[in-house]
Amino acid sequence: MDARFNMLENDTAMKFFKRFANAGMVIMQSSLPKSTQELVSLRASQINGCGWCIDMHTKDALAEGESPARLNLVAAWRESTVFTEAEQAALALAEEGTRLADAAQGVSDETWAQVRKHYDDDQIAALVSLVALINAANRLAVIVHQKGGSYEPGMFAAAFD
C-alpha cells in the first residue's frame, strides 16, 4: 500500500514539520548521548509499528557507528547483555512512556528512580521530550501509512535546510 498522503508535499504539513524539526534539534543538541537518543527512538517506533521511523533511526544509528548487534537487540533489551544500566533505564522509560494506555500509573516509580540515577536534569528533560516527540512522529507516519525502506541517512534533516 502506498502512503495515503504525502506530508512533505503539503504547505501546511511542511510548516508544521519545520517547527517539529526545531524541537528535535533541541534534543539532538542536548547532552543526552546520541546513541541513547537513537535507541529510545527505535524502541518507541517498534512498539508503535512505525516502519518509517524504524527505518530512519536504524539507518541513522548505523551511520553514526552504532553496532548492528545492539540495534538488533533493542526489541529484546531486557534479554540482552549489550546495553548499559543507563541505556536500560532510558529504554524502560521509552516503553512505559509509549504504552501509557497499557498501564494506569504511566511511568513507574522504579523506572523513574533508575532514570534519575543515571541522568542529570538536562538529560532527563531531553529524554522525556524525546519520548513525547518520537511518539508524535510515529503517529504522523502511521496515520498516513508512510512506509519504511526508502530512507537514507540524513535525508530528513536535509529536507529542512
Long-range contacts (C-beta under 8 A, 24 or more apart in sequence): 1-145, 1-147, 2-145, 2-147, 3-144, 3-145, 3-146, 3-147, 4-143, 4-144, 4-145, 5-144, 6-144, 7-140, 7-144, 7-146, 8-159, 17-159, 17-160, 18-160, 20-133, 20-136, 20-137, 21-156, 21-157, 21-160, 23-129, 23-133, 24-133, 26-126, 26-129, 27-126, 27-129, 27-130, 27-133, 30-122, 30-123, 30-125, 30-126, 31-120, 31-122, 31-123, 31-126, 32-119, 32-122, 32-123, 32-126, 32-127, 32-130, 34-64, 35-61, 35-64, 35-66, 35-87, 36-86, 36-87, 36-90, 36-127, 37-126, 37-130, 38-64, 38-66, 39-66, 39-70, 39-74, 39-83, 39-87, 39-90, 39-91, 40-90, 40-91, 40-93, 40-94, 40-127, 40-130, 40-131, 40-134, 41-130, 41-134, 42-71, 42-74, 43-74, 43-75, 43-77, 43-91, 43-94, 43-95, 43-98, 44-94, 44-95, 44-97, 44-98, 44-131, 44-134, 44-135, 44-138, 45-134, 45-138, 46-74, 46-75, 47-95, 47-98, 47-99, 48-98, 48-135, 48-138, 48-139, 48-142, 49-138, 49-142, 50-137, 50-138, 50-141, 50-142, 50-148, 51-141, 51-146, 51-147, 51-148, 51-149, 52-141, 52-146, 52-147, 52-148, 52-151, 53-134, 53-137, 53-138, 53-141, 53-148, 54-148, 55-148, 55-149, 55-150, 55-151, 56-148, 56-151, 56-155, 56-156, 59-151, 59-152, 59-153, 60-153, 60-154, 62-153, 63-153, 63-154, 85-114, 85-117, 85-118, 86-118, 86-119, 88-114, 89-114, 89-115, 89-117, 89-118, 89-119, 90-115, 90-118, 90-119, 90-127, 93-127, 93-128, 93-131, 94-131, 94-134, 97-128, 97-131, 97-132, 97-135, 98-131, 98-135
